[in-house]
């Protein structure tokens, strides 16, 4: 079922976290991973067709903006008991198969997703160098069900504005994707 993200006030501070990075078996924090000029936090997972649809372009966008001081951090909040494809061992497989250029963290308790008010995958949060929210929404207008090319246009615009010191985009379209698979127990 596709869900649209909630609207959050711009300027909302990023919430600190410490999560496992299955590919390195290390605990990673927002403070150590944040970017010098900005940080993109992506709630995503392995199995979601919306994530699969944009992943190759997301990798290109990350590779383009990381040298410019923007950090990318992916977080998987899904319940692996109900969705085994989203389990940590499958996350490691995806990191290796796609050569993800950013950390892919596992939100085992789902507390981080709840604190960020994330509801779907993929869902993008862009923070400035002071970890204040400047963009929350979609990657672009492309969906698995339409023929619009995957470009990352919305995320790219948000990052360009941030890097140029311009105000955030006045119109921010909500992220649309698979609902986060919350634990039932």
N, C-alpha and C positions, 0 to 999 in steps of 0.2 A: 504494500500500500504506500503510495507516495504521500509525503507530508511536506508542508512548507514550514520554514523556520519562523521562530518568533522574532519580533522586533525588539532590539535592545537599544538603549540610549547610547549615542556616540559619546565617547569620553569615559565609558565604563571601564574600570581597571581590569586587567587580566588577573585571574586568580592563580596564585602560586600552586604548583603541584609537584609531586614526586611519583613517577611511574616507571614501571619496568620496560626496558627496551629488550624484547626477546632476542633480537639478532645479536646483541652483545652480552646479554644476561646481566645488564647493569641497571641500577636505578638512575633515572635522569630527572633533573629539575628544570622548571621553566627558567630559573635564574641562570643556569649554566648554558642553556640552549638558545636563549633569546638573541635576537640580532642587534647589531650595532645601530642600525637605522630603522629597523622594524621587524615584526615577527608575524608570520602567518601560522595560525593553528587550524588544522583541518581535522574535523571528525569524519572518519572514513572506516571502511572495513573491507574485507576481501570479497565477500560474495555479492555485494550490491551491484546490480546492473548499471546504476547511475554512476557509481565510482569507476567501474570497469570502462564505461563509456568515455570518461575524461582522463583516465590515469596517465596515458602516454603524453598528453598535452600538459598535464599538471607537472610531470617530470621535467618537460622542456621549460615551463615557466620557472620552476624552482632553479634549474641550472642557469637560467638567464638572470635571475634576480639575486641569487645567493652571493655572487661576486660583488654586488652593489650594496651589501650590508643587510640584506633581508634574510632572516632565518625562516625555515619551514619546519613545522613539527606536525606529524600526523598522529592522531590518537584513535585507537579502535576501542569503542565502548561496548561492543556487542557481547551478549551472553553466549560463550562458546559451547555451553551444554546444549542449548537449543539450536545453535548454528555452528557445528563443528568446523566448518570452513573458515571461521573467524578465530579459531583457537591460536594461541601463541606459536605453536609449531608451524601452522599454515602461514602465519604472519612472516616468519623467518623465510619460508619458501618464496613468498611474494617479494620480499626485500631482495633476495638473491636473484630471482628470475627477472625482475624488472630493474635491478640495480638502483633501487630507490636512493636518491641523493640526499635524503633527509631522514631523521630518526622516525621510527614507526613504533609508538608506545602503546602499551596495553593497559586500559582502564578497567582492571579486574573488578573493582567494587562499584564501578559506574558513578562514583562520587564526583569525579571531575566533569563528566558530561552533564550531570545534574546541576553542578555549580555554574557551569557555563550556559545552562538552559538550552543545550543542544538537543535537537529533536530528530535530526535526519542525517543521512550520509549520502553524498558529501555535503558538509556545511563548513563555510569559511568564516574565520574571524581574523581581521587584520588589525594589528596594534602598532602604534608609533614607537619611537625609541624610548618613551617613558611608560610603555605598556598600557596606553590608553586606546580604547577601541576607536578605529577610524572607518572600519568597513565590516559589515556582517551580512553575508548573503550567498548568492550563487557564484559559480565559476563563470558561466556564460548562459546564453539562451538555449544551448544545445541539450537535447534529451535523447535517450535511446529510441524514443517514439517519434522523433521528428527528423528532418533532413538538414537542419541547421548545422553548419560545420562547427567542430569543437575548436575554439580559439582561446578560451580563457579571457575573453574581452573584459568582463566586469572586474575580475581579479587584477588583470593588468592595469586597467584604468585606476583602480584604487591604489595600486603600488606606485604608479607613475605620479599620481597626485601627492602621495606621501613623500616620495623622493624629491619632488620639486618644491615641497613646502606649501602646496596648495590646500585649500579646505577640502574636507571629504566630499565624496559624491553626494549631491542632494537627493538623488533617487537611487535607492539601493533595493534591488529585487531580492526577495527571500530565496534562500536555498530551497531546492526541491529535490527530494530523493527518498530512499527507503527509510522507514521509521527505525529509530534505534531499537534494538532488540533488548528490552529491559528484562532483567531477571524476574521470575515470577515467585520466587521464594525468599 
